[in-house]
Amino acid sequence: MGADENIEKQSNRRIKQRFPIPDLTVRLKQRSIFSLGNDWRTVEGLDFNRYGIAYSSKEPFKKGNRVYLSFRGPYIGLENVAAQVVSCARVEDGFRIGAVFLYWQSEELYDVNIDNNLSRIERIYHDQQAAVPSL
């Protein structure tokens, strides 16, 4: 299965449509027992909804890896959102990684503040996409 077919298959599994996030700064830190310092790095956010995100990276990530994401953009800042990698596909010059946010995966992990903030981010980019005239 090619990368495009794999991405199409993944998009069909999504709970909700994702929206492009061109001006959202996404920083990532991978959970590791060996992480001693501040190893945050910026990745390119590709698309987003309140349940998950796709981002591109020069390095691959293993399915099941836990990562922490921070977001900065217009009218929003959110730190340390736990997510789990669900896919990693090679693309032209790196990897497209799909991750789901963990706050909604179980009652113990649910956090209303994270839910509200991720919903705000989703709404901003939903409204931006709705404002773009289709061809």
FITORMI-992508 format. One record per residue (C-alpha): x, y, z; residue number from 1. Coordinates in steps of 0.001 Angstrom, whole numbers, plus 500000, padded with zeros to 6 digits. Layout:
// residues N
(r (X; Y; Z); NUM)
...
***
This chain:
// residues 135
(r (500000; 500000; 500000); 1)
(r (501453; 503411; 499002); 2)
(r (501682; 506420; 501288); 3)
(r (498718; 508156; 499584); 4)
(r (496520; 505068; 499929); 5)
(r (497605; 504689; 503549); 6)
(r (496723; 508332; 504292); 7)
(r (493324; 507915; 502593); 8)
(r (492626; 504799; 504657); 9)
(r (493567; 506671; 507845); 10)
(r (491311; 509612; 507009); 11)
(r (488369; 507225; 506679); 12)
(r (488972; 506052; 510281); 13)
(r (488771; 509558; 511709); 14)
(r (485956; 510463; 514039); 15)
(r (485791; 513963; 512601); 16)
(r (487209; 515963; 509712); 17)
(r (490645; 517492; 510271); 18)
(r (491508; 521023; 509217); 19)
(r (494753; 522474; 507839); 20)
(r (496745; 524422; 510455); 21)
(r (499109; 526621; 508424); 22)
(r (499891; 529205; 511121); 23)
(r (499783; 527021; 514231); 24)
(r (503190; 526435; 515780); 25)
(r (503472; 522856; 517006); 26)
(r (506243; 521760; 519338); 27)
(r (506781; 518169; 520328); 28)
(r (508609; 516268; 523017); 29)
(r (508825; 512503; 522898); 30)
(r (508280; 510664; 526152); 31)
(r (511404; 508825; 527116); 32)
(r (512988; 507512; 530282); 33)
(r (516222; 508950; 528932); 34)
(r (514877; 512503; 528480); 35)
(r (516737; 514615; 530979); 36)
(r (516572; 518091; 529491); 37)
(r (514227; 520260; 527556); 38)
(r (514132; 518397; 524248); 39)
(r (511189; 520191; 522654); 40)
(r (511424; 520538; 518884); 41)
(r (509220; 522259; 516359); 42)
(r (507393; 520073; 513842); 43)
(r (505188; 521075; 510935); 44)
(r (501525; 520655; 511817); 45)
(r (499566; 519388; 508820); 46)
(r (495997; 518974; 509985); 47)
(r (494102; 518945; 513248); 48)
(r (490868; 518296; 515071); 49)
(r (490074; 518018; 518762); 50)
(r (490832; 514283; 518708); 51)
(r (494117; 514184; 516853); 52)
(r (496771; 515734; 514660); 53)
(r (498976; 514919; 511702); 54)
(r (502444; 516431; 511575); 55)
(r (505558; 515980; 509511); 56)
(r (508948; 515102; 510882); 57)
(r (512391; 514296; 509550); 58)
(r (512561; 511296; 511894); 59)
(r (510111; 508379; 512014); 60)
(r (508039; 507640; 515104); 61)
(r (506937; 504174; 516151); 62)
(r (503253; 503394; 516408); 63)
(r (502326; 503476; 520092); 64)
(r (504948; 506065; 521098); 65)
(r (503697; 508725; 523480); 66)
(r (504458; 512331; 522639); 67)
(r (503628; 515657; 524241); 68)
(r (502540; 518557; 522055); 69)
(r (502375; 522282; 522650); 70)
(r (500474; 524698; 520439); 71)
(r (500855; 528429; 519765); 72)
(r (498732; 530323; 517315); 73)
(r (496258; 533113; 516910); 74)
(r (494334; 533469; 520163); 75)
(r (495586; 530196; 521618); 76)
(r (498410; 528670; 523596); 77)
(r (498310; 525173; 525012); 78)
(r (501120; 523143; 526592); 79)
(r (501870; 519463; 527228); 80)
(r (498985; 517695; 525515); 81)
(r (499629; 513944; 525660); 82)
(r (499127; 512027; 522417); 83)
(r (499901; 508592; 521035); 84)
(r (501317; 507910; 517585); 85)
(r (498901; 505824; 515505); 86)
(r (500596; 505988; 512094); 87)
(r (503861; 506881; 510413); 88)
(r (504163; 507005; 506625); 89)
(r (507190; 507953; 504547); 90)
(r (506602; 511017; 502389); 91)
(r (508908; 512904; 500021); 92)
(r (511399; 514358; 502473); 93)
(r (510434; 512848; 505799); 94)
(r (507503; 511221; 507554); 95)
(r (503830; 512011; 508065); 96)
(r (502847; 511056; 511584); 97)
(r (499299; 510710; 512852); 98)
(r (498626; 510945; 516575); 99)
(r (495510; 510867; 518731); 100)
(r (495170; 512966; 521853); 101)
(r (494888; 510837; 524968); 102)
(r (492585; 513074; 527038); 103)
(r (489453; 511512; 525530); 104)
(r (490663; 507895; 525490); 105)
(r (489472; 507095; 529009); 106)
(r (487612; 508628; 531909); 107)
(r (490808; 508743; 534004); 108)
(r (492631; 510791; 531351); 109)
(r (489778; 513156; 530480); 110)
(r (490559; 516814; 531142); 111)
(r (487858; 519392; 530464); 112)
(r (490420; 522214; 530105); 113)
(r (492319; 520329; 527401); 114)
(r (489030; 519459; 525686); 115)
(r (487912; 523101; 525721); 116)
(r (491241; 524411; 524430); 117)
(r (491549; 521812; 521665); 118)
(r (487948; 522575; 520679); 119)
(r (488846; 526273; 520420); 120)
(r (491805; 525476; 518159); 121)
(r (489614; 523231; 516011); 122)
(r (486965; 525966; 515732); 123)
(r (489507; 528594; 514643); 124)
(r (490761; 526410; 511786); 125)
(r (487283; 525162; 510880); 126)
(r (486147; 528774; 510502); 127)
(r (489255; 529649; 508460); 128)
(r (488589; 526796; 506060); 129)
(r (484890; 527678; 505790); 130)
(r (485859; 531248; 504831); 131)
(r (487979; 530048; 501881); 132)
(r (485893; 529945; 498694); 133)
(r (485935; 526567; 496951); 134)
(r (486971; 526345; 493314); 135)
***
